[in-house]
């Protein structure tokens, strides 16, 4: 998903397996000798602006992202990146862990991981930066090859390409909308300018809603996908034929019509405008099934005419710089509420006994709360006096790390999700050893709205169910 998105970066929101499949990488756990296999995900083809171009990025960094299906790795790897062909049109530099001779880089990598999940992304130190050479012809391209070796793993490499020049669509940001009535329909404009040095043969506009919004209208030149419970709730991919010249400004003939649902509060429309064929749309499309829309055709209208160019049309977008971006997050906030409530627990136990207290946090809605920063909502639990914490559920940890007093006696921070849907409940537990029997010994569990308790969100207006007791004896 690219719902927490920087351009050309896939996020936690697109499943790793789907990304691997989209890249044409078959997951392999081990080679014939039993060694783990470390695989470079196929780098996306990139475009870099000609030297001296303003308003767009003058350098690009190909993605060197590795994955493995192994559960653990303990491998020192040597990567070899042959940029001889690319060096004919661009200057290529490498990170400090590389030694470069005649445009061939030898780079040292260390992959030491435990408890890996399937197809988990592996952080790599190696980076390469590409800048077009002065005088490099628009449309010229060069390739590079990545291979690798290791005594304890098999490394599967890949090849990549970088092209000089291309179209670059810079979107205009609409104003944020607040106080939207549940059940209403709003129109969100999409407008962009080709600030690149090449025309585009045609255009693709990607539209992604977060939970609480849905498309109110479908169009015959758009294809649609939905995924209940995902932060990428609905996706529309719309295509528009026709050349877009450098300097041309276009807008959707009709603003995107969005229905504000009963679950809306913090909601977003993510938009991306690129030349048709640009591969970076995989953040929105990987792993999804689409259905062609019905109804009228959605059009583009010309706001400002561009300058016709003899340069060949491009399908790879050049990344914008400064305020220029082909990707935007439009904020639309509804007038709505969500009531979070906690439940406590009580138990009876003798001195020296071990007892587990269970407690929970629930969103009683009606709104879904989506914290786009990725920070989960949760509670803080303080055990009853006279006890020592000897265990906890996986979603509860000491509120202060490396403090033996807090580890033994709390408080503990217990986390739910950054996407709390209407009706969602998170269960927690603390296991306690009873050191001293005290009748009615009471701890607490409370919503962790802020570290010092001085702030609570405007969507939850009922504070009476924000805390509960954890009682022993």
C-alpha positions in Angstrom: 0.0 0.0 0.0 1.3 2.8 -0.5 -0.9 4.4 2.0 2.0 5.7 3.9 3.8 6.4 0.8 6.8 8.0 -0.6 7.1 7.7 -4.3 8.4 4.4 -5.6 8.3 2.8 -2.2 6.1 -0.2 -1.5 4.9 -0.4 2.1 3.6 -2.8 4.6 0.3 -2.4 2.9 1.2 -4.6 0.0 1.9 -8.2 1.0 5.5 -9.3 0.5 4.5 -12.4 -1.4 2.4 -10.3 -3.8 5.3 -8.0 -4.4 7.6 -10.9 -5.1 5.1 -12.4 -7.5 4.7 -9.1 -9.3 8.4 -8.9 -9.6 8.6 -12.4 -11.1 10.6 -13.7 -8.2 9.9 -17.3 -7.2 10.5 -17.8 -3.4 13.1 -20.5 -2.7 14.0 -21.5 0.8 17.3 -23.4 0.2 19.5 -24.5 -2.7 20.4 -28.2 -3.4 23.1 -28.1 -0.8 20.7 -26.8 2.0 22.1 -23.3 2.0 19.5 -20.4 2.2 18.7 -18.5 -0.9 18.9 -14.7 -0.8 17.1 -13.1 -3.8 17.3 -9.6 -5.2 13.8 -8.5 -6.1 13.8 -7.4 -9.8 14.6 -3.7 -9.7 12.0 -1.4 -11.3 13.1 0.3 -14.5 13.8 4.0 -13.7 14.1 7.3 -15.6 16.5 10.0 -14.6 16.3 13.7 -15.7 18.9 15.0 -18.1 21.8 16.9 -16.4 20.8 20.4 -15.4 17.0 19.9 -15.6 15.0 21.9 -13.0 11.9 20.8 -11.1 12.7 17.1 -11.3 15.1 14.8 -9.5 18.6 14.9 -11.1 19.5 11.5 -9.6 17.8 8.2 -8.9 18.7 5.2 -6.7 17.7 1.8 -8.0 16.1 -0.4 -5.4 18.4 -3.1 -4.2 15.9 -5.0 -2.0 16.6 -8.6 -1.0 14.3 -11.3 0.3 14.5 -14.8 1.6 12.1 -17.5 2.7 14.7 -18.8 5.2 13.7 -18.5 8.9 17.2 -17.2 9.7 20.4 -16.0 8.0 24.0 -15.9 9.0 25.7 -14.9 5.8 28.4 -12.6 4.7 27.8 -11.7 1.0 29.9 -10.1 -1.7 27.8 -8.3 -4.3 29.2 -7.4 -7.7 27.4 -4.6 -9.6 28.6 -4.2 -13.2 27.5 -0.7 -14.4 29.7 -0.7 -17.5 26.8 -0.2 -19.9 25.0 2.3 -17.7 28.2 4.4 -17.4 27.9 5.2 -21.1 25.0 7.5 -20.4 25.2 8.2 -16.6 27.6 8.7 -13.7 27.2 5.9 -11.2 28.4 6.2 -7.7 28.2 3.6 -4.9 27.9 3.5 -1.1 31.0 3.4 1.1 30.9 -0.4 1.5 31.9 -0.8 -2.2 35.2 -0.8 -4.0 34.8 0.4 -7.6 37.2 -0.5 -10.5 36.2 0.5 -14.1 32.5 0.9 -13.2 32.3 -2.5 -11.5 31.6 -2.3 -7.8 32.4 -5.0 -5.3 30.3 -4.5 -2.2 30.4 -6.2 1.2 27.0 -7.1 2.8 26.2 -8.9 6.0 22.8 -10.6 6.5 22.4 -11.8 10.1 18.7 -12.3 11.0 16.7 -14.6 13.3 12.9 -15.3 13.3 12.3 -14.1 9.7 8.8 -14.2 8.3 8.2 -15.6 4.8 9.6 -13.3 2.1 10.6 -10.7 4.7 12.6 -7.8 3.2 16.2 -7.7 4.2 17.9 -4.4 4.8 21.0 -3.9 2.6 23.8 -1.4 3.0 24.7 -1.2 -0.7 23.3 1.7 -2.6 23.9 3.1 -6.1 23.2 6.6 -7.3 22.7 7.4 -11.0 23.0 10.9 -12.6 22.7 11.5 -16.3 26.0 12.6 -18.0 26.0 16.1 -19.6 25.0 15.7 -23.2 23.4 12.3 -22.8 20.7 12.0 -25.4 17.0 12.0 -24.2 15.7 8.4 -24.6 19.1 6.8 -24.2 19.3 4.0 -21.6 21.9 1.8 -19.9 21.8 -1.4 -17.9 23.5 -2.8 -14.9 23.8 -6.4 -13.5 23.9 -7.5 -9.9 25.4 -10.8 -8.9 26.4 -12.2 -5.5 28.4 -14.9 -3.8 28.6 -16.3 -0.3 30.1 -19.4 1.5 26.9 -19.9 3.4 24.1 -18.8 1.0 23.1 -18.8 -2.6 22.6 -15.2 -3.9 20.3 -14.7 -6.9 20.9 -11.4 -8.7 19.1 -9.5 -11.4 19.5 -6.8 -14.0 18.1 -3.3 -14.2 17.9 -0.3 -16.5 17.9 3.5 -16.3 16.6 5.7 -19.1 17.5 9.4 -19.6 14.6 11.8 -19.7 10.9 11.2 -19.4 7.5 12.8 -18.6 6.9 13.8 -15.0 3.5 14.6 -13.7 3.3 17.0 -10.8 -0.1 17.1 -9.0 -1.8 20.1 -7.5 -2.8 19.6 -3.9 -6.5 20.2 -3.1 -7.5 21.7 0.3 -8.0 19.3 3.2 -11.7 18.7 4.0 -13.0 18.4 7.6 -16.4 18.1 9.3 -17.8 15.9 6.4 -21.3 14.6 7.2 -21.7 10.9 7.4 -23.8 9.8 4.3 -22.7 12.8 2.2 -20.9 12.6 -1.1 -18.0 14.8 -1.9 -16.0 15.6 -5.0 -12.2 15.5 -4.9 -10.4 17.1 -7.8 -7.3 15.6 -9.5 -5.1 18.0 -11.5 -1.5 17.6 -12.8 1.1 19.1 -15.1 3.8 17.4 -17.2 6.9 19.1 -15.8 9.2 16.6 -17.6 11.1 17.0 -20.9 9.2 14.3 -22.8 5.6 13.8 -23.8 3.6 10.8 -22.5 1.6 8.7 -25.0 -1.2 8.3 -22.5 -2.0 8.7 -18.8 -2.9 6.5 -15.8 -4.5 7.8 -12.6 -4.5 5.6 -9.6 -7.1 6.3 -6.8 -7.0 4.6 -3.4 -9.5 5.1 -0.6 -8.9 4.3 3.0 -11.6 2.7 5.3 -14.7 5.0 5.6 -14.8 6.1 2.0 -16.1 4.4 -1.1 -16.4 5.4 -4.8 -19.9 6.8 -5.4 -19.5 6.5 -9.2 -17.8 4.1 -11.5 -16.5 4.7 -15.0 -16.0 2.5 -18.0 -12.3 3.5 -18.5 -11.4 2.6 -14.9 -11.0 -0.8 -13.3 -11.9 -1.4 -9.6 -10.8 -3.6 -6.7 -11.9 -3.7 -3.1 -10.5 -5.3 0.0 -12.6 -5.2 3.2 -10.5 -4.7 6.3 -7.5 -3.4 4.4 -6.1 0.1 4.8 -6.3 0.2 1.0 -10.1 -0.2 1.0 -10.9 0.4 -2.7 -8.5 0.9 -5.7 -9.4 2.4 -9.0 -7.0 2.5 -12.0 -8.2 4.8 -14.8 -6.5 5.2 -18.2 -6.7 8.1 -20.6 -5.5 8.0 -24.2 -3.8 11.0 -25.8 -0.4 12.6 -25.7 0.5 14.9 -22.8 3.1 17.4 -23.9 5.7 19.0 -21.6 4.1 21.9 -19.8 0.5 20.7 -20.3 -1.8 20.9 -17.3 -4.8 18.5 -17.2 -7.6 17.7 -14.7 -10.2 15.0 -14.3 -13.3 16.3 -16.1 -15.3 15.2 -13.1 -13.9 15.3 -9.5 -13.7 11.9 -7.9 -17.0 11.3 -6.2 -16.6 9.7 -2.8 -19.3 8.6 -0.3 -18.7 9.2 3.4 -19.6 6.0 5.2 -20.8 5.5 8.8 -17.3 4.3 9.7 -15.5 7.4 8.5 -13.3 9.6 10.6 -9.7 9.9 9.6 -10.0 9.1 5.9 -7.8 9.6 2.8 -7.8 9.5 -0.9 -4.4 8.6 -2.3 -3.8 9.7 -5.9 -1.1 9.0 -8.4 -0.8 10.2 -12.0 1.8 8.6 -14.2 2.4 7.8 -17.9 0.6 4.6 -18.8 3.0 1.7 -18.5 5.1 3.2 -15.7 5.8 0.2 -13.5 5.6 2.0 -10.2 1.8 1.5 -10.0 2.4 -1.9 -8.5 2.1 -0.4 -5.1 -1.7 -0.1 -5.8 -2.2 -3.1 -8.0 -0.1 -6.0 -6.8 -2.0 -9.0 -5.5 -5.4 -7.5 -6.4 -8.3 -8.7 -8.7 -9.9 -5.9 -10.8 -13.3 -5.5 -12.4 -13.8 -3.1 -15.3 -16.1 -0.3 -14.3 -19.4 0.6 -15.9 -21.1 3.9 -16.7 -19.8 6.9 -18.6 -16.2 7.4 -19.6 -14.2 9.6 -17.3 -12.4 12.3 -19.2 -9.5 14.6 -18.9 -9.8 18.3 -19.6 -6.9 20.6 -20.7 -6.3 23.5 -18.4 -3.2 24.8 -20.0 -1.8 23.6 -23.3 1.7 22.2 -23.4 4.6 22.6 -25.9 4.8 20.0 -28.6 8.1 18.1 -28.6 10.1 16.1 -31.1 11.4 14.0 -28.2 10.2 10.4 -28.2 7.3 9.7 -25.9 8.2 8.1 -22.6 6.5 5.5 -20.4 8.9 5.8 -17.4 8.2 8.8 -15.2 11.0 11.0 -13.9 10.6 11.7 -10.2 9.7 15.2 -9.2 11.7 17.4 -6.9 10.8 20.0 -4.4 7.0 20.6 -4.4 6.6 18.5 -7.6 5.1 15.0 -6.9 3.0 12.7 -9.0 1.7 11.2 -5.7 -0.6 12.9 -3.2 -2.5 12.1 0.0 -5.8 14.0 0.2 -7.2 14.3 3.7 -10.9 14.1 4.3 -12.2 14.0 7.9 -15.7 13.2 8.9 -17.8 14.5 11.7 -18.1 11.3 13.6 -17.3 9.5 16.9 -15.7 6.3 18.1 -16.1 5.1 21.7 -13.1 3.1 23.0 -13.7 1.1 26.2 -11.7 -1.2 28.4 -12.6 -4.1 30.6 -10.8 -5.3 33.7 -10.6 -8.5 35.6 -10.6 -9.9 39.2 -9.2 -13.0 40.8 -8.5 -14.7 44.1 -5.2 -16.2 44.9 -3.1 -17.2 47.9 0.4 -16.0 48.7 2.9 -17.6 46.4 0.3 -18.5 43.8 0.4 -17.4 40.2 -2.7 -15.9 38.6 -3.4 -14.5 35.2 -5.6 -11.3 34.8 -7.3 -10.9 31.4 -8.4 -7.4 30.1 -9.3 -5.9 26.8 -9.8 -2.8 24.7 -12.7 -2.5 22.2 -13.8 0.1 19.7 -17.6 0.4 20.0 -17.6 2.7 16.9 -19.3 3.7 14.8 -16.1 5.1 13.3 -13.0 3.2 12.3 -9.9 4.8 13.6 -6.9 4.7 11.2 -3.7 6.1 12.5 -1.7 6.6 9.3 1.5 7.1 11.2 1.4 3.4 12.1 1.2 4.1 15.8 -1.2 1.5 17.4 -3.9 2.4 19.9 -3.5 0.7 23.3 -3.8 0.7 27.0 -1.6 1.0 30.0 -1.9 -1.6 32.7 -0.7 -1.3 36.3 -1.0 -4.6 38.3 -2.3 -4.7 41.9 0.1 -4.0 44.7 1.8 -7.0 46.4 2.4 -8.8 43.1 5.3 -9.4 40.7 4.7 -9.8 36.9 6.1 -13.1 35.7 4.5 -13.1 32.2 2.4 -11.2 29.8 0.6 -11.6 26.4 2.8 -10.9 23.4 1.1 -7.6 22.9 2.1 -6.2 26.3 5.6 -5.0 27.3 7.0 -3.0 30.2 6.3 0.7 29.6 10.0 1.5 30.3 12.5 -0.8 28.8 15.6 -2.1 30.7 14.0 -1.1 34.1 13.8 -4.1 36.4 11.3 -2.3 38.7 8.9 -1.6 35.8 9.4 -5.2 34.4 8.5 -6.6 37.8 5.7 -4.3 38.9 4.5 -2.3 35.8 3.1 -0.3 34.3 2.8 -2.3 31.1 2.0 -0.9 27.6 -0.4 -3.1 25.7 -0.9 -2.4 22.0 -3.9 -3.0 19.7 -3.7 -1.9 16.0 -3.2 1.3 14.1 -6.4 0.3 12.2 -9.2 -0.1 14.8 -12.4 -1.0 13.0 -15.9 -0.7 14.4 -16.4 -3.6 16.8 -12.7 -4.6 16.9 -11.5 -6.0 20.3 -7.9 -6.5 21.5 -7.3 -9.0 24.3 -4.3 -8.7 26.8 -3.1 -10.4 29.9 -0.6 -10.2 32.7 0.5 -13.2 34.8 1.3 -12.3 38.4 2.9 -14.0 41.4 1.1 -13.0 44.6 3.8 -11.9 47.0 1.5 -10.4 49.7 -2.2 -11.0 50.1 -4.0 -7.7 50.5 -7.8 -7.7 50.4 -9.2 -5.7 47.5 -5.7 -4.9 46.1 -6.5 -3.0 42.9 -4.5 -2.1 39.9 -5.8 -0.4 36.8 -6.1 -0.6 33.0 -6.7 2.6 31.1 -6.7 3.9 27.6 -3.2 5.2 26.8 -4.3 8.4 25.1 -1.1 10.3 25.9 1.9 9.6 28.1 0.8 11.9 30.9 -2.9 11.5 30.4 -3.5 15.1 29.6 -4.9 14.6 26.1 -7.8 12.5 24.8 -9.0 12.4 21.1 -12.0 14.5 20.1 -13.7 11.5 18.5 -14.1 9.7 21.9 -16.4 11.9 24.0 -17.2 9.3 26.7 -14.4 9.0 29.3 -16.4 6.9 31.7 -15.4 3.6 30.1 -11.7 4.5 29.5 -10.5 2.7 32.6 -11.3 -0.4 34.7 -9.9 -2.2 37.8 -7.6 -5.2 38.0 -8.4 -6.6 41.4 -7.0 -9.4 43.6 -8.6 -10.9 46.6 
